[in-house]
């Protein structure tokens, strides 16, 4: 029982309730989900960890438990509980977003990303979408929000992709693609989207109530953001090109200056040597003059 008591005390410090019944430690996660720690007969502290879901109704005491891990220390047990608490929080907010249970997003229809289950998208404005990605860091759930708008060329390029993949069958709606063509189509659509999209980062939020406020604001601002989120025009590109050319010119000037210095230094040395020779000649002349005077 000492192991259970240590786990219960550690969980209590984190504000998590736990109780012991019939040699099992129960930790409620939600009204429908709980964790169970069942001691293992071993020379060290050890317990199997189960997740149990209430069956049929809230009054039903029958539980179907599933083994999800084993722990060998109080720290491991607390980590397991924290992980499942966070998972439940993420699943809850994900369900609320997908089902639109919050009035603030009732007009938005989110769909789940097939490749990333913790990412959802909703069409917004005229040619944009809201992207919400749920993550965990240090057992803290968070949601990152992006406003993604697509350029005017997106629809035209998408039509070209459809024509390229389907060919003459492009007008046949509902005609399924074979796996290879479907994969090629998805890749081309992704390339078109990345080539024409502009992304506005709206932030990462650990307060999910704030998250729903942000989604509501994004819905009201969508068309204004679409008008303002435009690619850099040719003028900007020309300016950057000119700056780059100026930098190259400066580098060339520096190289020319270095060449000049390299050429001038030897010339100065030669002049110094000539001056030295002149001084020696001058000394010889002076000595000869003094000798001639002394003779007289």
C-alpha positions in Angstrom: 0.0 0.0 0.0 3.0 2.3 0.5 3.5 2.6 -3.3 -0.2 3.6 -3.8 0.0 6.1 -0.9 3.1 7.7 -2.4 1.4 8.0 -5.8 -1.8 9.4 -4.3 0.1 12.0 -2.4 2.1 13.1 -5.5 -1.1 13.3 -7.5 -2.8 15.3 -4.8 0.0 17.9 -4.9 -0.9 18.3 -8.6 -4.6 18.7 -7.7 -5.5 15.2 -9.0 -7.9 13.0 -7.0 -7.0 9.3 -6.4 -8.6 6.5 -4.3 -7.7 3.0 -3.3 -10.2 0.2 -3.5 -9.7 -3.6 -3.5 -5.9 -3.4 -4.1 -6.4 -1.0 -7.0 -5.6 2.7 -7.2 -8.2 4.6 -9.2 -7.5 8.0 -10.8 -10.5 9.6 -12.5 -9.7 11.4 -15.7 -13.2 12.4 -16.7 -16.7 11.4 -15.7 -16.4 8.6 -18.3 -12.8 7.7 -18.1 -10.4 6.6 -15.4 -7.0 5.1 -14.9 -6.3 2.1 -12.7 -3.0 1.1 -11.1 -2.8 -2.6 -10.2 0.3 -3.6 -8.1 2.7 -6.2 -9.6 4.2 -8.8 -7.2 7.8 -7.8 -7.6 10.8 -7.0 -5.4 10.6 -3.3 -6.5 7.6 -0.9 -6.6 5.7 -1.8 -9.8 2.2 -1.6 -11.1 0.3 -2.2 -14.4 -1.6 0.8 -15.7 -5.1 0.4 -17.2 -7.5 2.8 -18.8 -11.1 2.0 -18.1 -14.2 3.3 -19.8 -17.7 3.2 -18.2 -20.0 0.9 -20.3 -23.4 1.9 -21.5 -24.6 4.4 -18.9 -23.1 6.5 -16.1 -24.9 4.3 -13.5 -23.3 1.1 -14.9 -20.4 0.0 -12.7 -19.0 -2.4 -15.3 -15.7 -1.3 -16.8 -13.7 -2.6 -19.6 -10.1 -2.0 -18.7 -7.2 -1.8 -21.3 -3.6 -2.2 -20.4 -1.7 0.9 -21.5 1.6 0.6 -19.6 3.6 -0.3 -16.4 5.2 2.0 -13.9 8.1 1.4 -11.5 8.3 4.7 -9.6 6.0 7.4 -8.3 7.4 9.8 -11.0 6.5 7.3 -13.7 2.9 7.0 -12.4 2.4 10.8 -12.2 3.8 11.1 -15.7 1.3 8.5 -17.0 -1.6 10.3 -15.4 -0.5 13.7 -16.7 -0.1 12.3 -20.2 -3.7 10.9 -20.2 -5.1 14.1 -18.7 -3.5 16.1 -21.5 -4.7 13.6 -24.1 -8.2 13.9 -22.9 -8.1 17.7 -23.0 -6.9 17.6 -26.6 -9.5 15.1 -27.6 -12.2 17.2 -25.9 -11.2 20.4 -27.6 -10.8 18.6 -31.0 -14.3 17.3 -30.7 -15.7 20.7 -29.7 -14.0 22.2 -32.8 -15.2 19.5 -35.2 -18.7 19.5 -33.9 -19.0 23.2 -33.5 -20.4 23.0 -30.0 -19.2 26.4 -29.1 -21.5 29.2 -30.3 -18.4 31.3 -31.3 -17.5 28.9 -34.1 -21.0 27.6 -34.9 -20.8 29.1 -38.5 -17.4 27.4 -39.2 -17.3 23.8 -40.5 -14.0 22.2 -39.6 -12.7 19.0 -41.1 -9.9 16.7 -39.8 -6.7 16.5 -41.8 -6.2 12.9 -43.1 -2.4 13.0 -42.7 -2.4 14.9 -39.3 -5.3 13.8 -37.1 -4.6 16.7 -34.6 -4.9 19.3 -37.4 -8.3 20.7 -38.5 -9.3 23.1 -41.3 -12.2 25.3 -42.1 -13.0 27.3 -45.2 -13.3 31.0 -44.4 -13.8 34.2 -46.4 -13.7 33.8 -50.1 -10.4 32.0 -50.8 -9.0 31.2 -47.4 -9.0 28.6 -44.6 -8.3 28.5 -40.8 -5.9 25.8 -39.7 -5.8 24.7 -36.1 -3.0 22.3 -35.0 -3.1 20.8 -31.5 0.2 19.9 -29.8 1.6 19.1 -26.4 4.8 20.3 -24.8 5.9 19.3 -21.3 2.4 17.8 -20.8 0.8 21.2 -21.6 -1.8 21.1 -24.4 -1.7 24.0 -26.9 -3.3 25.0 -30.2 -1.6 26.9 -33.0 -3.8 28.9 -35.4 -3.0 30.0 -39.0 -5.0 32.0 -41.4 -4.1 30.8 -44.9 -5.3 32.6 -48.0 -4.7 31.6 -51.6 -3.8 33.8 -54.5 -6.0 34.7 -57.5 -4.1 32.2 -59.6 -5.0 29.2 -57.4 -8.2 28.2 -59.1 -6.7 28.5 -62.6 -3.7 26.5 -61.6 -5.9 23.9 -59.9 -8.0 23.5 -63.1 -4.7 22.9 -65.0 -3.8 20.2 -62.4 -7.2 18.5 -62.7 -6.9 18.5 -66.5 -3.4 17.1 -66.3 -4.4 14.3 -64.0 -7.8 13.4 -65.4 -7.2 14.3 -69.0 -10.3 13.9 -71.1 -12.1 12.5 -68.0 -11.8 15.8 -66.1 -15.6 16.4 -66.6 -16.6 13.0 -65.1 -17.5 13.8 -61.6 -17.2 11.1 -59.0 -14.9 9.0 -61.1 -12.3 7.6 -58.6 -8.6 7.7 -59.3 -6.3 4.8 -59.0 -3.9 5.1 -56.0 -0.9 6.3 -58.1 -2.9 9.0 -59.9 -4.5 10.1 -56.6 -1.1 10.5 -55.0 0.2 12.5 -57.9 -2.9 14.7 -57.8 -2.5 15.3 -54.1 1.1 16.2 -54.6 0.4 18.7 -57.4 -2.5 20.3 -55.4 -0.1 20.8 -52.5 2.5 22.4 -54.8 -0.1 24.7 -56.2 -1.3 25.7 -52.7 2.2 26.4 -51.5 3.1 28.4 -54.5 0.0 30.7 -54.2 -0.7 30.9 -50.5 0.0 33.6 -47.9 0.0 32.6 -44.2 -0.8 34.8 -41.3 0.3 33.3 -37.9 -2.3 34.0 -35.3 -0.5 32.5 -32.4 -0.3 29.5 -30.1 -2.8 29.3 -27.2 -2.8 27.1 -24.0 -6.1 28.8 -22.9 -8.7 27.1 -25.1 -11.4 29.7 -24.2 -9.1 32.3 -25.8 -8.6 30.0 -28.7 -12.4 30.1 -29.5 -12.3 33.9 -29.2 -9.4 34.1 -31.7 -11.3 31.8 -34.2 -14.3 34.1 -33.9 -12.2 37.2 -34.6 -10.6 35.5 -37.6 -14.0 34.7 -39.0 -15.0 38.4 -38.9 -11.7 39.6 -40.3 -11.3 37.0 -43.0 -12.1 39.2 -46.1 -10.1 42.2 -44.8 -7.1 39.9 -44.3 -7.6 38.4 -47.8 -7.3 41.9 -49.3 -4.2 42.8 -47.3 -2.3 39.5 -47.6 -0.9 39.8 -51.1 2.5 38.6 -52.4 5.3 41.1 -52.8 5.0 42.8 -56.1 7.6 43.2 -58.8 8.6 46.6 -57.3 9.8 44.9 -54.2 11.6 42.2 -56.1 13.3 44.9 -58.3 14.4 46.8 -55.1 15.9 43.7 -53.6 17.6 42.9 -56.9 19.0 46.5 -57.0 20.3 46.2 -53.4 21.9 42.9 -54.3 23.6 44.4 -57.4 24.8 47.3 -55.2 26.3 44.9 -52.8 28.1 43.1 -55.6 29.4 46.4 -56.9 30.7 47.3 -53.5 32.4 43.9 -53.3 34.0 44.6 -56.8 35.1 48.0 -55.6 36.7 46.4 -52.5 38.5 44.0 -54.8 39.8 46.8 -57.0 41.0 48.7 -53.9 42.8 45.6 -52.7 44.5 45.3 -56.1 45.6 48.9 -55.9 47.1 48.4 -52.4 49.0 45.4 -53.6 50.4 47.3 -56.5 51.3 50.4 -54.6 53.2 48.8 -51.7 56.1 47.4 -53.8 56.4 50.8 -55.5 56.8 52.6 -52.1 59.5 50.1 -51.2 61.4 50.8 -54.4 61.2 54.6 -53.8 62.5 54.0 -50.3 65.5 52.0 -51.6 66.2 54.8 -54.2 66.1 57.4 -51.4 68.5 55.3 -49.4 70.9 55.1 -52.3 70.7 58.9 -52.8 71.5 59.4 -49.1 74.5 57.2 -49.3 75.7 59.0 -52.4 75.2 62.3 -50.6 77.3 61.2 -47.7 80.1 60.1 -50.0 80.1 63.5 -51.8 80.2 65.3 -48.5 83.2 63.2 -47.3 85.1 63.9 -50.5 84.5 67.6 -50.2 85.8 67.6 -46.6 88.9 65.7 -47.7 89.6 68.1 -50.5 89.3 71.1 -48.2 91.6 69.6 -45.6 94.3 69.0 -48.3 94.3 72.7 -49.1 
